[in-house]
Amino acid sequence: MQLVTKNELAMAVSTVMMQKDSLKTLLKSLILSYPGARILGHRDLPYVRKECPCFDVKAWLAQESII
């Protein structure tokens, strides 16, 4: 079993936070460009039988003040 160092964990958390910030910026830009569009996770599309992404997109958008 290989353990993750504190530094590696901190870098991973930082990377995820940067990705989320980039996603928020992109989504805000797309909302301005396409004001009538709905933002969905692919699990929210018709006929998709997945639980991925593993979070509720609509709730996340509200929590992050994106919509």
N, C-alpha and C positions, 0 to 999 in steps of 0.2 A: 504494500500500500504506500502510495506516495502522498505526502502531505503538502499542502499549499502554504507557502510562506505568507506572512502578514503583508509583505510588499506586493506579492503577486495578487493577493486578494484585493488590496487597495487599488491596484492598477485595473483589475477586472471591474470593480465597482465604478471606478472613474470612467472607464470606457463605456459601460452601460449608461451612465448618466449623460455622457456626451452624445451617445446615440439617441437617447430620449429627447434631449434638447434639440438635436438636429431634426428629429421627427416632428416635434412641436412646431418648429420654425417652418418646415415644409408644409405641414397641414394648415397653418395659419395663412400662408401664402396661397395655397390651393383654395381655401375658403374664400379669399378675396377674389380670386380669378373665376371661381365657379360657385357663386353664392347659393345656388339651388341644390347643389350636390349633397348627398348624404355620405358620411364617412362610416364605413363598416369594417369589421374584421372579416376575414374570409369564412369564419365559422358562421357568420350571420347571413351569408348568401343562401338563396334557395337551393335545396338539394345537396348541401354540403353536410356531411355527417362527421365533422371533426370538432374537437374541442380546442383547436389551435387557432388563434393565439389563446393562451390559457388565462386570459383576463377579459373582462367585459369592456369592449372598446367604448361603448356609449358612456359608461360610468367613468372610465379613464379620461375621456375627453372633457367631461364635466368637472372632474376632480382637478384637472390641469388647467381649467379655465380656457379651454380651446374653443368650446362652443357655449 
